[in-house]
């Protein structure tokens, strides 16, 4: 059964620091940023598995293209290619139900040094900076999908969590009134040392046009769990 709040069952954790604009504060001294390169084994172990998210989550029927990342800007914009020079560790899961669906796509790009990782992060930020703030997309019916017309808003926010720094693109899609429904998507791109993490969480709801109240907390927990595991 599809439950929008299932992601909230992950272990309790502090996520207020993830959004630099969230207004959270603490009397504790900031912890020093971690040092040393991160290896592929560490990132593979840090990515969430289906059983950790919820009992209804499972791998998608079609394996994502390993040479492509998720779409950052939404709409009909193409997904960017994986930046060259690193090893790719990826994991994707879906939770589908009668009233909607949830998807999680996690990709860790593990480079040999911090310079390559920084360059990859910069390239992906350039893609995000080119996103249109609002998109109107006509209905599309083809061999791959049948989707009603929709409008999609795009917002970029800065992220900083325990030495992992970057940004998140928040998208909200509203379908036309003849086919009521919505989709909330968060694409977080974070860099620490020699790794770039690209994490997309999407929540699709049928018959509802407003954003889900649990959405922000859910994507922050999903991303925060991974980066805190690595440190």
Secondary structure, DSSP 4 states (H G I P E B T S, - for coil): ---TTGGGGSPP---GGGBTTS----SSPPPPPP-SPPPHHHHHHHS--HHHH-TT-B--SSPPPTTB---SS-TTPPPPBPPTTEEEEEEEEEEEETTEEEEEEEEEEEESSHHHHHHHHHHHHHHHHT--SEEEE--EESSS-EE--EEEEEEEEEEEETTEEEEEEEEEEEE-GGG-EEEEEEEEEEEETTEEEEEEEEEEEES--SPPTTHHHHHHHHHHHHHHHH-
